[in-house]
């Protein structure tokens, strides 16, 4: 069984519901995973938009998700499951898709890593770059889910 990431809110390549964007409730979508390696001791998740005008924009960073966890419920908040990092909105926690109006559809990648350590030893608010640096050499497997969102004029 391969490591996979899914959402009850949208399927691979499909539109992300407005509820999970800045135009709606700005609630993180529900995520579930399966097929993780038995040796996994924690997970880390990063959501980003490679189509942002200024380059890849990070919307969500969560790390130190316990190995026993198999989901993040909708509306996951800082202080919930795992430790929340800082997104490119300058906030801790989830910041939903919010591309410029009339800019066309953007792709949003939810990437989950299975790690061989129970903790990255970082505090809440850690940057994506710091989290990725601490993950180096500890990744056992990667799962990815992509959804799209477009704000019309």
Helices and strands as residue ranges (DSSP letters): E 4-6, G 18-20, E 31-34, E 42-49, E 57-66, E 71-72, E 83-84, E 106-115, H 128-135, E 139-149
